[in-house]
Amino acid sequence: MTRMRSKKSRNAPVHFPAVLLPEIADRRMGKHGKIVAQILSDLAALDDGSALKINLVGNAEKKADLRSALHRAAKKRKLELATLSDETHLYVFRRPSPRKSA
């Protein structure tokens, strides 16, 4: 059974403009969205046995926040990645898959 809106609610003034759903992004782009997308893109082109070296000094990103955002995005894409860090850099690499013993 479909619920009918009252005449009063149909004519109520709106407080915010309406937009069509196809005109808006289909996902939320978080604060770290751009750098995370760049890292994951570079990671896809990276050779096994290599890591990306992200300079944390030039970026206003906090290491823990960036690492967390990166792991969330990788999990959504079903990517196994690992990170290491030192005082000035974050290193990102694909986690080696466990070798099957014969």
C-alpha positions in Angstrom: 0.0 0.0 0.0 1.5 3.3 -1.1 1.5 6.1 1.4 0.1 9.4 0.1 1.7 12.6 1.1 -0.6 15.2 2.5 -1.3 18.3 0.5 0.4 20.4 3.2 3.8 18.6 2.8 3.8 18.8 -1.0 3.5 22.6 -0.9 5.9 23.2 2.0 8.8 25.4 1.0 12.2 23.7 0.6 15.3 24.9 2.4 17.9 23.3 0.1 18.1 22.9 -3.7 17.4 19.5 -5.2 19.8 17.8 -7.7 19.3 14.6 -9.7 21.2 11.6 -8.3 23.2 10.9 -11.5 24.7 14.4 -11.1 26.4 13.7 -7.8 29.3 11.4 -7.0 28.5 7.8 -6.3 30.8 7.7 -3.3 32.1 9.9 -0.6 35.6 11.3 -1.3 37.3 11.6 2.1 40.0 14.0 3.1 42.7 11.6 1.9 40.8 10.5 -1.2 43.2 12.1 -3.8 46.4 10.9 -2.4 45.0 7.4 -1.6 43.8 7.1 -5.2 47.2 8.2 -6.5 49.0 5.6 -4.3 46.7 2.8 -5.3 47.1 3.7 -9.0 50.9 3.7 -8.6 50.8 0.5 -6.6 49.0 -1.3 -9.5 51.9 -0.5 -11.8 54.6 -1.4 -9.3 56.8 -4.4 -9.7 56.7 -7.2 -7.1 59.5 -6.7 -4.6 59.3 -2.9 -4.7 57.6 -0.3 -2.5 56.3 3.2 -3.0 58.1 5.8 -1.0 55.7 8.6 0.1 57.3 11.7 1.6 55.3 12.7 4.7 57.2 15.9 5.4 55.9 17.8 2.3 52.3 16.5 2.8 50.0 17.8 5.5 48.9 14.2 6.1 49.3 12.5 9.4 51.0 9.2 9.0 48.4 7.2 11.0 45.4 8.8 9.2 46.9 8.3 5.8 47.8 4.7 6.6 44.3 4.0 7.9 42.6 5.6 4.8 44.9 3.6 2.6 44.1 0.3 4.3 40.3 1.0 4.1 40.5 1.7 0.4 42.6 -1.4 -0.3 40.2 -3.6 1.7 37.3 -2.3 -0.5 39.3 -3.3 -3.6 40.3 -6.6 -2.1 44.0 -5.7 -2.3 46.5 -7.1 0.1 49.0 -4.3 1.0 51.4 -3.6 3.7 53.1 -0.4 5.0 56.3 0.5 6.8 57.4 3.9 7.9 60.2 5.9 9.3 60.3 9.5 10.6 59.8 11.1 7.1 58.4 8.4 4.8 55.6 5.9 4.4 56.5 2.8 2.3 53.6 1.0 0.7 53.9 -2.4 -1.1 51.7 -5.3 -2.1 51.8 -8.0 0.5 53.6 -11.1 -0.9 51.2 -14.0 -1.3 52.0 -17.0 0.8 53.8 -19.7 -1.2 52.2 -23.1 -1.3 54.5 -25.9 -0.3 54.7 -28.8 -2.8 
